[in-house]
Amino acid sequence: MSFLIQQEIIEGNGLLLTINRPEVYNALCYPLLTELKELVFQLYHSNLRIMIITGAGTKAFCSGADLKERDSMNDDQVLQFIDTIRDTFQLIANLPFPVIAAINGVAFGGGLELALACDLRLASEQAMLGLTEVALGIIPGAGGTQRLARIIGPARAKELIFTAARFTAREGEKIGLINHVYKPEDLLPNALGLAERIAQHGPLAVRQAKTAINRGLNMSLDDALYWETSCYRQLINTADRREGLTAFKEKRLPQFQGK
Ligand SMILES: C/C=C/C(=O)SCCNC(=O)CCNC(=O)[C@H](O)C(C)(C)COP(=O)(O)OP(=O)(O)OC[C@H]1O[C@@H](n2cnc3c(N)ncnc32)[C@H](O)[C@@H]1OP(=O)(O)O
């Protein structure tokens, strides 16, 4: 059992991952990052229906790369860290099931980039967010320049990145970066509730919906419509699709088996 990343099974065949370095605002050191990459690679091949990522303690989701460790790194080690964090967050973004970021505190730099790699972002009203890297003479190196621009639009993303702005969860909600904002004590219960609401539906269908949206975004609308149909086609010959129709006829909730 790791101490850097805690795992907890949750209702509906889900997993709660907690970044566990509260003494340094859950900063990402290289050992934690390599452990996260290995764990996410294993989860890629699991039959999980949903995952939540959050931070230990009440102050931080994740304050980004560990700057003390970074100060001791040579140039090659910095590049190795960047290659690893980029690939790890892309693995998270490409997990076949939905991932919810429960942003329980500060999310700066790589911490916000971690949340950007998730599908849905819920935040505590006390959380402060920001891609603060240019204030350190660097740029977001874990996908932040690409994902933020795709989520909120290039003009707003440029302003936030160029100014290393630190902004509130409510401001993030206003620009479409954060799905919902809660009181600190209500964040995890609502994240668990959202996870349960997703996990009760056809797991194959939810997976196809994620891939339809994610990969369709990079296509022309014409191509993406055919891509959507090809995702739909994966579901036609499934027991879950039959179960959905049968449950409707029998006026009961469907019991999806992911087959
Ligand atoms: C590819 C990715 C790149 C990146 O992510 S670049 C890094 C981007 N992240 C940041 O710029 C955030 C850096 N941290 C801060 O700005 C502040 O910290 C906070 C706002 C998060 C908290 O400030 P306050 O409440 O005043 O507490 P405190 O004394 O600064 O921090 C408490 C302890 O936590 C350690 N800590 C916080 N963030 C990091 C970090 N990112 N890397 C390493 N340590 C961190 C501090 O050093 C200190 O520890 P000690 O008491 O031993 O001095």
The ligand as an SDF file (V2000), in Angstrom:
LIG
                    3D

 53 55  0  0  0  0  0  0  0  0999 V2000
    4.9210   20.6480  -14.9490 C   0  0  0  0  0  0  0  0  0  0  0  0
    4.5050   21.2960  -13.6660 C   0  0  0  0  0  0  0  0  0  0  0  0
    5.1200   22.4610  -13.2170 C   0  0  0  0  0  0  0  0  0  0  0  0
    4.7010   23.0650  -11.9340 C   0  0  0  0  0  0  0  0  0  0  0  0
    3.7430   22.6200  -11.2980 O   0  0  0  0  0  0  0  0  0  0  0  0
    5.5890   24.4530  -11.4060 S   0  0  0  0  0  0  0  0  0  0  0  0
    4.9970   24.6980   -9.7180 C   0  0  0  0  0  0  0  0  0  0  0  0
    3.6520   25.3900   -9.6860 C   0  0  0  0  0  0  0  0  0  0  0  0
    3.2000   25.5180   -8.3040 N   0  0  0  0  0  0  0  0  0  0  0  0
    3.3170   26.6940   -7.6070 C   0  0  0  0  0  0  0  0  0  0  0  0
    3.7810   27.7010   -8.1260 O   0  0  0  0  0  0  0  0  0  0  0  0
    2.8250   26.7240   -6.1780 C   0  0  0  0  0  0  0  0  0  0  0  0
    4.0040   26.8730   -5.2290 C   0  0  0  0  0  0  0  0  0  0  0  0
    3.5380   26.9800   -3.8480 N   0  0  0  0  0  0  0  0  0  0  0  0
    2.9740   28.1380   -3.3770 C   0  0  0  0  0  0  0  0  0  0  0  0
    2.7370   29.0950   -4.0910 O   0  0  0  0  0  0  0  0  0  0  0  0
    2.6190   28.1590   -1.9190 C   0  0  0  0  0  0  0  0  0  0  0  0
    3.3920   27.1930   -1.2600 O   0  0  0  0  0  0  0  0  0  0  0  0
    1.1370   27.8530   -1.6570 C   0  0  0  0  0  0  0  0  0  0  0  0
    0.2820   28.9920   -2.2120 C   0  0  0  0  0  0  0  0  0  0  0  0
    0.7420   26.5390   -2.2700 C   0  0  0  0  0  0  0  0  0  0  0  0
    0.9380   27.7470   -0.1390 C   0  0  0  0  0  0  0  0  0  0  0  0
    1.4280   28.9630    0.4450 O   0  0  0  0  0  0  0  0  0  0  0  0
    1.4160   29.1090    2.0410 P   0  0  0  0  0  0  0  0  0  0  0  0
    0.0720   28.8240    2.5730 O   0  0  0  0  0  0  0  0  0  0  0  0
    2.0690   30.4220    2.3290 O   0  0  0  0  0  0  0  0  0  0  0  0
    2.3270   27.9340    2.5970 O   0  0  0  0  0  0  0  0  0  0  0  0
    3.9040   27.7100    2.2550 P   0  0  0  0  0  0  0  0  0  0  0  0
    4.6880   28.0120    3.4780 O   0  0  0  0  0  0  0  0  0  0  0  0
    4.2900   28.3580    0.9930 O   0  0  0  0  0  0  0  0  0  0  0  0
    3.8860   26.1310    1.9820 O   0  0  0  0  0  0  0  0  0  0  0  0
    3.7660   25.2140    3.0750 C   0  0  0  0  0  0  0  0  0  0  0  0
    4.8000   24.1510    2.8030 C   0  0  0  0  0  0  0  0  0  0  0  0
    4.4820   23.4890    1.5730 O   0  0  0  0  0  0  0  0  0  0  0  0
    5.5880   23.5760    0.6900 C   0  0  0  0  0  0  0  0  0  0  0  0
    5.1450   23.6480   -0.6930 N   0  0  0  0  0  0  0  0  0  0  0  0
    4.0340   24.2410   -1.1680 C   0  0  0  0  0  0  0  0  0  0  0  0
    3.9770   24.1030   -2.5170 N   0  0  0  0  0  0  0  0  0  0  0  0
    5.0810   23.3810   -2.8830 C   0  0  0  0  0  0  0  0  0  0  0  0
    5.5920   22.9030   -4.1170 C   0  0  0  0  0  0  0  0  0  0  0  0
    4.9440   23.0770   -5.2780 N   0  0  0  0  0  0  0  0  0  0  0  0
    6.7700   22.2310   -4.1180 N   0  0  0  0  0  0  0  0  0  0  0  0
    7.4320   21.9910   -2.9590 C   0  0  0  0  0  0  0  0  0  0  0  0
    6.9880   22.4150   -1.7310 N   0  0  0  0  0  0  0  0  0  0  0  0
    5.8250   23.0970   -1.7160 C   0  0  0  0  0  0  0  0  0  0  0  0
    6.3130   24.8660    1.1020 C   0  0  0  0  0  0  0  0  0  0  0  0
    7.6580   24.8170    0.6710 O   0  0  0  0  0  0  0  0  0  0  0  0
    6.1810   24.7970    2.6210 C   0  0  0  0  0  0  0  0  0  0  0  0
    7.1360   23.8480    3.0970 O   0  0  0  0  0  0  0  0  0  0  0  0
    8.1740   24.3030    4.2720 P   0  0  0  0  0  0  0  0  0  0  0  0
    7.3050   24.6970    5.4470 O   0  0  0  0  0  0  0  0  0  0  0  0
    9.0050   23.0840    4.5050 O   0  0  0  0  0  0  0  0  0  0  0  0
    8.9100   25.4620    3.6810 O   0  0  0  0  0  0  0  0  0  0  0  0
  1  2  1  0
  2  3  2  0
  3  4  1  0
  4  5  2  0
  4  6  1  0
  6  7  1  0
  7  8  1  0
  8  9  1  0
  9 10  1  0
 10 11  2  0
 10 12  1  0
 12 13  1  0
 13 14  1  0
 14 15  1  0
 15 16  2  0
 15 17  1  0
 17 18  1  0
 17 19  1  0
 19 20  1  0
 19 21  1  0
 19 22  1  0
 22 23  1  0
 23 24  1  0
 24 25  2  0
 24 26  1  0
 24 27  1  0
 27 28  1  0
 28 29  2  0
 28 30  1  0
 28 31  1  0
 31 32  1  0
 32 33  1  0
 33 34  1  0
 33 48  1  0
 34 35  1  0
 35 36  1  0
 35 46  1  0
 36 37  1  0
 36 45  1  0
 37 38  2  0
 38 39  1  0
 39 40  1  0
 39 45  2  0
 40 41  1  0
 40 42  2  0
 42 43  1  0
 43 44  2  0
 44 45  1  0
 46 47  1  0
 46 48  1  0
 48 49  1  0
 49 50  1  0
 50 51  2  0
 50 52  1  0
 50 53  1  0
M  END
$$$$
